Amino acid sequence: MFTGIIEATGKVEKIERNETNIDFTLSCPFTQELKIDQSLAHNGCCLTVVEINGNEYKVTAISETLEKTNLGHWNVGTEVNLERCLKFEGRLDGHVVQGHVDKTGMVKHIENLNGSYIITVSYEESPEYTTVPQGSVTLNGTSLTVAESAENQFSVAIIPYTWEFTNMKHLKRGDVVNLEFDIIGKYVAKLLKKQNVI
């Protein structure tokens, strides 16, 4: 379980195909603190650390993960948002994030407001995945508040700190991003669907 508060960014150092899987080797500021079999969110996608070698560590993305996320778009040098799993010993900033990417979206527009940014993302909407104004959504693992919500798209406002500290500053129109929708909203949608309300 995660909160969507990005701890640091990492860098993809190596990409190796292994049958239908891909092994990614990354470096990050806290590699020395990682352990084998530890869960680590990469752009919001929970992956298991399988190897640590000096300042680098390795994770494996299986075919299902590659189909549902933007990991297949990574290249050597790609900057990735990172968050270690939640410790239940302090405040819960952000919101409850599972690290299970629901689907990908596409950056439709980025607006610079001279101090903040508005990012508009389009996606294939379905009853299970929707947004509401001032609700929560996770974009590339970052917990964000929905500013505006419309059919098949939503907008989020990015403060300068988040823009600089995460990989948001590298986004451009047409980029594919990982989306995880609010877990409470997904449960409500499923219950309503069972009752034939939606």
C-alpha positions in Angstrom: 0.0 0.0 0.0 1.2 3.5 -0.9 0.1 7.1 -0.4 1.0 8.7 -3.8 3.6 11.0 -2.2 6.7 10.6 -4.3 9.8 9.9 -2.3 12.4 10.4 -5.1 12.9 9.8 -8.8 15.0 7.0 -10.2 16.8 6.5 -13.5 16.4 3.5 -15.8 20.0 2.2 -16.3 19.3 -1.0 -18.3 16.5 -2.8 -20.0 16.6 -6.6 -20.7 14.0 -8.7 -22.4 13.4 -12.1 -20.7 10.9 -14.0 -22.8 7.6 -12.0 -22.4 8.9 -10.1 -19.4 11.2 -7.1 -19.1 13.9 -6.7 -16.4 14.5 -3.1 -15.5 17.7 -2.0 -13.7 17.4 1.4 -12.0 19.4 3.6 -9.8 17.9 5.9 -7.1 19.0 7.8 -4.0 17.9 5.1 -1.5 19.1 2.0 -3.3 21.3 1.1 -0.3 18.2 1.0 1.9 16.3 -1.4 -0.3 15.9 -5.1 0.4 15.2 -8.1 -1.9 11.5 -8.9 -2.2 10.5 -5.3 -1.2 7.6 -3.6 -2.9 8.4 -0.3 -4.6 6.0 1.8 -6.7 7.4 2.9 -10.1 5.2 5.6 -11.7 2.5 4.1 -9.5 3.1 0.5 -10.5 4.1 -1.8 -7.7 7.1 -3.9 -8.6 9.2 -6.3 -6.5 13.0 -5.7 -6.0 14.6 -8.9 -7.2 18.3 -7.9 -7.2 20.5 -5.2 -5.7 24.0 -4.5 -7.0 25.8 -1.5 -5.6 23.8 1.6 -6.4 21.5 -0.2 -8.7 18.5 -2.6 -8.3 16.5 -4.7 -10.6 12.7 -5.3 -10.9 10.7 -7.4 -13.4 7.6 -6.4 -15.2 5.5 -9.4 -16.5 3.5 -9.2 -19.7 0.2 -8.3 -17.9 1.9 -5.3 -16.2 3.4 -4.2 -19.5 0.0 -4.3 -21.2 -1.7 -2.2 -18.5 1.0 0.4 -17.8 3.4 2.8 -19.5 6.5 0.7 -18.5 6.9 -0.6 -22.1 7.5 3.1 -23.1 10.5 3.4 -20.9 14.0 3.8 -22.3 17.5 3.9 -20.8 17.6 7.3 -19.0 13.9 7.6 -18.4 13.2 9.3 -15.0 10.7 7.3 -12.9 8.7 8.4 -9.8 9.4 6.2 -6.8 7.7 5.5 -3.5 8.4 2.8 -1.0 5.5 1.1 0.7 3.6 2.8 3.5 4.6 2.5 7.1 1.7 2.6 9.6 3.4 4.8 12.1 2.7 8.4 11.0 0.4 10.6 9.1 -1.2 9.5 5.8 -0.4 12.2 3.3 -1.9 11.9 -0.2 -4.5 9.1 -0.3 -4.8 5.3 -0.2 -2.9 4.0 -3.3 -2.6 0.3 -4.0 0.2 0.5 -6.6 -2.1 -1.4 -9.1 -2.4 0.6 -12.3 -6.0 0.5 -13.6 -5.2 1.8 -17.1 -3.2 4.3 -19.0 -4.2 7.7 -20.2 -2.7 10.2 -22.6 -1.6 13.8 -21.8 -3.9 16.0 -23.8 -2.8 19.4 -22.7 -0.3 21.1 -20.3 -0.9 24.7 -19.3 1.7 26.8 -17.6 0.0 29.2 -15.2 3.1 31.1 -14.2 3.6 29.3 -10.9 1.5 26.2 -11.3 0.5 23.8 -14.1 -2.7 22.3 -15.3 -2.4 18.9 -16.9 -5.4 17.4 -18.8 -5.4 13.7 -19.3 -7.8 11.7 -21.6 -8.6 8.1 -21.1 -11.1 5.4 -22.1 -13.8 5.9 -19.5 -15.9 3.1 -18.2 -18.3 2.8 -15.2 -15.6 1.4 -13.0 -13.1 4.2 -13.6 -14.3 7.7 -13.3 -13.3 10.9 -11.6 -15.1 13.7 -9.7 -14.0 17.3 -9.0 -11.8 17.5 -5.8 -11.6 13.7 -5.8 -8.3 11.8 -5.8 -6.5 10.2 -8.7 -3.0 8.9 -9.1 -1.0 9.9 -12.2 2.4 8.1 -12.6 2.2 7.3 -8.9 1.6 10.8 -7.8 -1.4 11.5 -5.6 -3.3 14.4 -7.1 -6.6 16.2 -6.6 -9.0 16.4 -9.6 -9.5 20.0 -10.6 -12.0 19.3 -13.4 -13.8 16.2 -14.6 -15.5 15.6 -17.9 -16.4 12.6 -20.1 -13.2 10.7 -20.9 -10.9 13.2 -19.4 -9.9 15.1 -16.2 -7.5 17.9 -15.2 -5.2 18.2 -12.2 -3.4 21.2 -10.9 0.3 20.8 -10.1 2.2 22.9 -7.6 5.8 24.0 -8.3 7.3 21.5 -5.8 5.5 18.5 -7.3 6.4 19.7 -10.8 10.1 19.9 -10.0 10.4 17.0 -7.6 8.7 14.3 -9.8 8.9 13.4 -13.4 5.9 15.7 -14.2 8.3 18.3 -15.6 9.3 15.9 -18.4 5.7 15.2 -19.6 4.6 16.5 -23.0 1.4 16.3 -25.0 0.8 12.7 -26.3 2.7 11.0 -23.5 1.2 7.9 -22.0 0.8 8.0 -18.2 -0.2 5.4 -15.6 -3.6 6.0 -13.9 -4.9 4.5 -10.6 -8.4 5.7 -9.7 -9.7 6.1 -6.2 -10.3 2.7 -4.5 -13.4 3.9 -2.7 -14.9 5.2 -6.0 -14.2 1.8 -7.6 -16.0 -0.1 -4.8 -19.0 2.2 -5.0 -19.1 1.8 -8.8 -19.0 -2.0 -8.6 -21.8 -2.1 -6.0 -24.0 0.2 -8.1 -23.3 -2.0 -11.1 -24.4 -5.1 -9.2 -27.6 -3.3 -8.4 -28.1 -2.3 -12.0 -27.9 1.3 -11.1 -25.1 2.0 -13.6 
